[in-house]
Amino acid sequence: MKPSYRLFRKWDIVALVLLLLLPLLLFVGLQGREEADTVLVLYGGEEIERVPLPTDPFEKTYTLSEGSVTVAFDGNGAAIIASTCPRGSCVESGKITQGGSGSYCLPLRFAIVLTGEGGLDGVTG
């Protein structure tokens, strides 16, 4: 009887998969890490306002056909702080501070998204 030889062992395959996934994870991790300077306010998928991040914090209430949403803006980001939606998960999601991130109120079809210029991307690192 011939002894059986394996080209790869179980842990060799695990290590190979991790080595192949590492560059992908780094690439994905660097996406959206741009410096935010503007908050896009969206309703029903349409942009209704562009708010530059202010030096002095302020709050603004948006009255929509389905209800109302209050957003707090400051120099670091924005947060939905009050909403008439039934669940209130948009309020619980907290403050958004990274470019490309957002906070959404699905029942009211309302969203805020941080955008900006510059920063790192997956190619330039």
C-alpha positions, 0 to 999 in steps of 0.5 A: 500500500502506498502512503498518501501524501497531501499537497496542502494540509488543513491549516495550510489552506486556512493560511493561504486563504487569509493571505489572499484575503488580507489585501482585499480587506485592506483595500475595502477598509480604506474605502470611504475614509475621506475627510468629510466637509459636507452633509447631503440631506436626501428625501426619497432618494433626491438631494434636498439640501447640501449642508457644509459642516459648521464651526458652530453646532446647530439643529434643523428640523425637516418636515416631510409628508410622512413626518419630521426629522431633526438633524444636529450638525457640528464640525465633526459630522451630523446625527439624526436626533429626533424622528417621528418614525415608528422604530426610531432606529435612525436616532439610535444609530448615532453620529456619523463622522466618516466620509461616505457614511450615512444615517437612514430613516427608512420609514420616512425615506430620509437620509443624511450622508457625509461627503468630502474631498481629498483623503485616502483611497484604496489605490493611493493608500 
